[in-house]
Structures are given as C-alpha cells and as structure tokens.
Amino acid sequence: MARAAVVYNNLVPNGSLADPAGTALTAGAGNGGQISGAEPEKTVLRVVCGATGGNFTLLQGDYPPALASGQGDYVEALSSNASEWLGPFESGRFIQSDGTLIFETSQSMTVTAFLVPRST
C-alpha cells in the first residue's frame, strides 16, 4: 500500500470549524500518511486509535533540510479507543526534503491535521 494523503483543516481565527472526520491510515512501515506542503510549526494532529492500542510515529526528516533529524523519530503510544492531540512540531527535526511530514502507525488509526493560523 502507499501513504495516505492527509490534508490540512484550517483553524479559523476568531471563528469556528466543524469537526472533520479525519483520514484512515493503514498500519505498517511504508504505509501511514503524509502531509504535503507541511508547516510543522503550525501543525497539530488529532490521532484516534482503534480497539487495541498502538504506536503513532512521526518520522525524522531528511538531512538536509532537517538539521536536527539525528534526534530521531517521535513515537507516541496510544491506548485503545484513545484520542490524542500532538504537535506542533519542529521543521528542523521532521521536515522531509520534498516538504512533507511522514507518519506511520502500528495499527489502523485515524489522523486529522489542523493548521494553526498565525494571524491572531
């Protein structure tokens, strides 16, 4: 399988956003999801885990441009039926050379990406 394209849901300054459904991810290496044209410092992810717990892994970036990629992946262990909010992130650690953020899961999960506005 391939990585699922996860698109941003823009948070609205002084406004609201209807609760988006998110993108279902397939578990395993080389699967998961990616955000194209990512802005890590403005990115917050809502990760929803299924009936059994599992790990969500944000992969370290490419060097260059991610000068701090040597710090490794970010791994968050989620409990069964849990919903967690992760981020924002450092582009210096996680951005890929093609401008994406890439993540993988150890079991099927749903991810929603939110873009935090900097206009307020």
Secondary structure, DSSP 8 states (H G I E B T S, - for coil): ---EE--EEE--TTS-------EEE--STT-SEEETT--GGGEEEEEEE-SS-EEEEE----TTT-TTGGG--EEEEE-TT-EEEE----HHHH--TTS-EEEEESS-EEEEEEE--S--
